[in-house]
Amino acid sequence: MSLTARRHTLDDWFTASVAVHGDRAALETGDTVLTYTELSLLADHLAAALSSGRGGKPPRRVGLLAGRSVVAYAGYLAIQRIGATVVPLGPAYPAGRNAGIVRQASLDAVLSDGTAEQPGQLGVPALEMTDGELLRHLGSPAPETSVAGAGPDDLAYIMFTSGSTGVPQGVPIQQRNICAYLAHAVPHRGAGPGDRFSQTFELTFDPSILDMYTAWGSGATLVVPARAELLAPVRFVNRHALTHWNSVPSVISLAKRLRALGPGSMPTLRASMFCGEPLTLQQARAWQRAAPNSSLENAYGPTELTVTCTAYRLPEDPGHWPAPANGTVPIGTLSPGMEHRLFRSELCVRGPQRFPGYLDPDNNAGRFLEADGAPYDPAGALTDAHWYRTGDRVALLPPDEPAGSRDLPLVHIGRSDQQIQVHGYRVELGEVEAALRVQPGVSGAAAVPLATRAGTEIAAAYTGATDSENDLRVALHDRLPAYMVPAVLARLEALPLNANGKVDRAALGAALGAGPGAR
């Protein structure tokens, strides 16, 4: 039996590396460098503090309200260690949004690193600890705790994604889902002691889990950039001698605008991965020239299918790259054990990485197919045999294209609904529209994607009378994360309609400057 086969929980993945690589660096954030043994000790202290707050009884679900800090990462490990479920909260999110997630997820406690002003407003017990306070425990003995830990069917984490009804929807992921993913993702990344992984993602975005546990599952180091470093990715790679990179493709566009992607400008990189947005062939070529020693991979997967469920590694020779008609890199073939079928070109997937269903079962309607491909009956039990409908339309890469594999890769060709990706975050345009409609004086609203040099943004129009556009923007920032607030916001006398009386989104996009090649 392989070592990975014995890892049934996220805690198993980390503790196995502590046993073998205890003296190696596990985490670098700011000026702090922690070994596996030290990070495990700090996780033990946080685990004890979380449990003691409930009279020695570990909480069942814990909100993690922390940024790029030691508390954030030791806290993630601590929550896993006591067998609880991590529910990441956004330090930059509006307080009302975090409070809504706390209620929906029925949290027992919140762990905060002191960088957000919201813990006392969330309605549940909050443990607040700064990095300085936590680091004082280094060198002290590990506290004694008796916890049962998690089992394979327990929830590892719950991610909240944008919801078309205007309310974020909870996506629970079981330990068995994430461990099935890591069992192939960790060896696929080809890392080991001495390797250095980027952590460009916030904990509210599930690719962060891939970076954490592919590093910690292989004895490598997770390197966390400060926010300012994210604005200069090439400098970050070189300053920290990174070997493994993972980010959204729009980072490439940012680096190009900074004129930082010179030939061979990132010589230390050995493996580069992009996910969260379509990766264009133009972006891929620019990155490949800057990191000539690195493999280049495009990955795809909604949160419901546990981080990523397909991947395509481009051939080393750009002359052998495929050239899909839409100019994007294929999303590739499915992960081991995963199956797919097409429903009117929509990708439907099942397998060990598929989540068990939404936190609110009402959200399951319309999102699954029966085992035989018939529409899912919500009155029946949701089983592993049901297909998850991704909402993404795909096609097979034509067989005359060089595929680099006996299996024909999939190419992403669009969405079947109003969902878009903004800097990697999944956004339902319906949630943006709902946030606009509830504002005083707004009688109607519609939103469309806006193509910019930095990637996809949002453009929106509203009808009615409001005090000012600035007041409306302030109100939206109080309700939505910053990435969901429209970059373009305009008042119209009436929304354009098509012959069926529905909003004509093509005409609206043209009116807002969101047509093809806009901005």
Buried (B, 14 or more C-beta within 10 A) or exposed (E): EEEBEEBBBBBBBBBBBBEEBBEBBBBBBEEEEBBBBBBBBBBBBBBBBBBBBEEEEBBBBBBBBBBBBBBBBBBBBBBBBBBBBBBBBBBBBBBEBBBBBBEBBEBBBBBBBBBBEBBEEBEBBBBBBBBEEBBEBBEEEBBEBEBEBBEEEBBBBBBBBBBBEBBBBBBBBBBBBBBBBBBBBBBBBBBEEEBBBBBBBBBBBBBBBBBBBBBBBBBBBBBBBEEEBBBBBBBBBBEBEBBBBBBBBBBBBBBBEEEBBEEEBBBBBBBBBBBBBBBBBEBBBBBBBBBEEBBBBBBBBBBBBBBBBBBBBBBEEEEEBBEBEEEBBBBBBBBEEBEBEBBEEBBBBBBBBBBBBBBEEEBBEEBBBBEEEEEBEBEEEBEEEBBBBBBBBBBBBEEEBEBBBEEBBBBBBEBBBBBBBBBBBBBBBBBBBBBBBEBEEBEBBBBBBBBBEBBBBBBBBBBBEBEEEEEBEEBBEEBBBEBBBBBBBBBBEEBBEEEEEEBBBEBBBBBBBBBEEBB
